[in-house]
Amino acid sequence: MAKYYAWSEIHNGGETTEVTLPNGGKRQVVKSRNIIAPGEVVVKAKSNLSDEEWDHLVATGSIRSYPYPEEAGENTSPTQAVMTRLTKGTGEIDPNMMMELALSNPPPMNPPADEVPEGV
């Protein structure tokens, strides 16, 4: 079974309570949140995520099948951390991570006519 890692903060349920407002209305108040932090291992069976939510998080890159870069932090994005590894020639680069970087900023499918290179 493949291991998955969080690449963004994932809110995975929590505890809420209903309070009565002075005007008699009701409101849900969040008392605590279950948060999966970037870099943590994510197990579908142990999460409160539906199949649709899981598939969406995988499709959008919030959950990936390779580890979150250790160099990523408050001022360094995961993509920037991987690019730094590449340019410095340090560390191992996972082929999946390379593919993900290539797909993260794909060229436009139908660029405006004035942006098409000559001879194409």
Helices and strands as residue ranges (DSSP letters): E 4-6, E 10-20, E 26-36, E 41-42, G 44-46, H 51-59, E 63-64, H 78-88, H 95-104, G 113-115
